[in-house]
Amino acid sequence: MSEILVLVEHVDGEVKKVTLELLTLARSLGTPAAVWAGPGITDDAKARLAEYGADKIYVAGADEIVDYVVAPKAELLAHLVADKSPAAVLVAATTEGKEVAGRLAVKTGSGVITDAVGLGEGFVADQSIFGGGVNVRSKVSKGTPIIAVRPNSTAPVAAAGAGTEEQVSVTLTASARAARVLERVKQEKGARPELTEAAIVVSGGRGVGSAENFSVIEGLADALGAAVGASRAATDAGWYPHQFQVGQTGKTVSPQLYIAAGISGAIQHRAGMQTAKTIVAINKDPEAPIFELADYGVVGDLHQVVPQLTEEVVKRK
């Protein structure tokens, strides 16, 4: 089967869950080949990639791959596309991943698809476009398909691959060195999962009422082992930090379960969460647009409903 390149997302030598999802997806369409960009690969990381189907692991361990902003990764992938002639390239639809995909498309003269939530035979992608208003199926018609897939779009399934390591070197162009990383500040990781990778997300909106009241949302999230999100109205009001905003101008999430509490369901918010597998809405307005999207709806005051829900979840643990 044809080789499919998967750009590995990793932090401190640990492979992120979205990479395992991409390897699972690649395995259904060809032979997965993981691409590790930068130093820090460990035996555990290689074993993890092989566990989820990586037949080859291309390692470009030079410091300069991560010493500059984004561009070196695109040049590394362009080098591999030219050298290995893969059937496709898969990356995570993160902020950086989508920029890498765009740069790679220009370098290889290929078509690019971003924010795919599904991928079928012939690399036909399912997408939610125009602010989530239209669902389409798309296919790259020129060059090597480059596809950015949203985290949580595929459940990772282990299936052992050979995991053969191959060292790769690439000479960076002057343009790839145009923007250098001068400092990295490590954000302390909390007990909750990262928003875009979480299997469960509990979000609060205008109906929460205040910053103090977000403790109700956090309580349910902690009981479920979920991430906390917020609508634009809530973040604009200063009730919750902007980095937790879900929506067209915030983060896009595709969890297994999305609970929207006190969120009306304006198109801006729906664009960021409507590809969730199951959506539960809690709102006291029975005419709220969010109910049109929800799989399950509760008409009621979130300040009464959510604490009861939290209590019941804790009771069943």
N, C-alpha and C positions, 0 to 999 in steps of 0.2 A: 504493500500500500504506500501511497505517496506520503512524504514527510510533511508534518505541519509544525511550524515553529510556534512556541509558546513563550512569551517573555515572562520571566519569573518575577513576581513581586516578593521582596524579602526585606526584613528589618533585623539587623544585628544577627544575621546568619539564619534567621528563622523564616521558613517559607510561609507566606500568607495563604489563608484559606481560598481566596479567589483563584490562585494559581492551580490548586487542586481541582477546582471547578473547570478551569480551562483545559487542563489535561484530560479530564473525564470527557469533556465535549469533543476535544481533538481526537480522542480514541475512537469515537463513534464514526469519524469521518476519514481517518487515515492513521498514520504512525506518529505519535507525539514526540517532539524533540524540544526539550526545555532549553531556554537561553538564559544563562546567569550573567548578569551585567554588573561588573565591579568586583572588588575583593570580598572576602569573608565567607566563602562557601565552606561548609563543614561536611564531615562524613554523615552526620545526622540529616543534613539538608539534602545531600545526594540520595540517601536511602529513602527519604520522604518523597522525593520526586520520582524515583524508580517505583516506589510502592503504588503510586497513582498512574503508572503507565508510561513514564518517560523512557523511550527506547535509547535516546542519546541525550547527553547533557553537554551543551556547548558552554564552555566557561571562558569568559573574557575577564580575567581577574585584575587587570591593570587599574591602578588608582585613578588614572585620568578619566576613566569611563564615568566615574561619579564626581570628579572634581569640577566638572562643568555642568551647566544646566541643560538637561533633557537631550540636547542635540547629539551627544556621543552615543546614546542608546539607539537613536534612529540610524546613525551611521553604522553601528555594529550590526543592526538587523539588515540594513541595505547590503552590507558586505556578505552576510549569510544568504540573503535572497539570491544574490548574483552567483555565489559559489555553490549553493546546495539546491537551487531551483525548487523550493518547497511548493506544496499545493496551496498553502495559505499561511497567514501569520495571525495569531490571536494574541490580543493584549487585553488587560482589564480596562473597563471604561471608567477609570479614575481621571482626575484632572490631568495628571502627568501622562497616563496611558493614552488618553485621547490626543494629546499633543504629539506624543511619539508616533502614533498612528498617522496623523496628518503629515508630519515631516517625512515619514517613511514613504507615504503615498507619492509625495512630490519627487523624492529621490529615485523611486523605482518606476515612475510613470504608471502607477496602479490606481485602481479605485479603492475607496475606503468607506466602511460602514461603521457608524458609532452608535452606542447605546442599544446594541442588539440584546434582546431578551430571550432569543431562541435561535438555533442554527440547525438546519436540516441538510439533507443530501444535496450535493451541488453547491454547498455553501450559500444556500438561500436563508437569509436572516429575517427574523421577526423583529419589527421595530414599532415603537410608539412615538409618533412625530407630531409636529405642530402643537406643542404644549400638551401633548397627551390626548389631543382631540381625534387623532386618526391612527389606526393600526394598519401597518403595511407589511408586505413581504418584499425584500430587496435582494438584489444579486449584483455583485461587481461584474462589469462587462469588459474590463480592460486590465491586463496585467495580473499580478498576484493578488488575490483577495486579502485585504487587510481589514480585520474586523475587531472592534472594541466591544467586549461583552460586559454587561452589567453584572456586578457581584450578586450572588444569590440566585442567578438565573438557572443554574444547574446544580443539582445535588452531587457533591463529590463522592465518587465510588472508587474504592481501591481495586486495582488490577495490575499485578506486577509487570514491570517492563525491565529491559536489560540494564538500563541506567549507565550505558557506556559513556565515560567522560572523554571529551575532546577539547583540548585547549585551543582557543581562538585569539588571534591578535589582529588589531585593526589600527591603521594609522589615521589619526583624526585630522581633518582639514582645519584650516585656520578659522573658518566660520563656526565650526563646532566648539572652538575655544573662545568664542566671542564673549560669553558670559560665564564667569567663574564663581563657584560657590566659595564664599569667604568664611562662613560660619554656619554651624548647625546647632540648633537649640532643641534638645530632646524634651518633648512634652511628657510629663508624668502620666503613665497609663493608669486610669481608674479601674474600679472593679467591674464596671459595665463594659460590654463589648463595643467596638467601634461602630459608629452609626451606619455607615454604608455597607458593612459586612455582617451586621447583626441578623440573626434568624427571626427575631421578634423586635418590633419597635413600638413603643408607646409614645404618642405625641399629644401635646396639649396646645390649645389655641386660645382665641380671645375669651372663650367661655370660662377659662381657668380663673380669670379675674385679677390676678396679681402675681408678683414674683414669689411671694411667700406661699401661695396656694399651689405652686408647682411641686411642692413636697408630696402632694396627692398623686401626681403623675409619676414622680420618682419612686414612690412607695410601690405602686403597681409594677413598674418596670423592674425593680429589684426583686420583687416576689416571683416574677416570670423569668428572671435572668436576661432581661431585655435592655436595649439601648433606649435613650430618651431623645425624642425629637420635639420640634416646636413649629408652629406655623409662622408665617412672616409677620402677622399681626402681633403675635406674642413676642417675637424677637425685636420688632420695631418699637414695641412698648417698653423694652428693656427688662422684660420678665425672665428671659432666658438668653444665654449667649448666642450670637449670630452663627457660630460654627455648628450649631445644632438645628439650624433651619432646614426644613424639608420643603422642597418646592422648585419651581422653575428657576428662581434666582438663588436657590440654596442647594442642598444636596439631593440627589436622586437615590431612592432606596427601592429594593425589590425583596423584602423579607418574606418569610413563610407566613407570618402573621403581622398585620399592622392594625393597631388600635388608635383611632382618632377620637380624642375626647375634647369636646367643646370647640370643634373645628367645623366651620360652616361647609367647607368643600368648594371654595372658589377654584377656578381653573388653574390659577397659579400654584396652588397647593397640590391639586390632583396630578399635575404634570410630574411631580416628584415622587409619587407613591402609588399610582394606580396600577402598576404592574405587580404589586404585592399579590401573593397567592390567595390569601384570605384577608378580608378587610372587615373590621368591626367598628361601627360608628356609635358614639354616645353623644347625644345632643338633645336639648330640651325643646328645640324647634322641629316639629314633625315634617316641616317643609324644607329643611336644610338640604342643599344640593348633595351633600356627602352621602345621603341615604340612597341616592340613585346609583352610587358606585359600590355601596357596602354589600357584603354577603350577609352580614348580620347587623341589625340596628336596634339600639335601645333608646327609646324616647324618654328622657328624664334628666334630672339635674346631675351633672357629673360629680358634684360634691357629695351626693348621696350614693350614686351608683358605683363610682370607682372604689371608694373605701370598702363597700360590701364585696365587690369583686376581688379586691386585694385580700380581704379576710378569707374568702372562700378558697382562693389559690393557696394561701399559706396553710389552711386547714387540710388541704388535700395532698400536701407535700409529704 
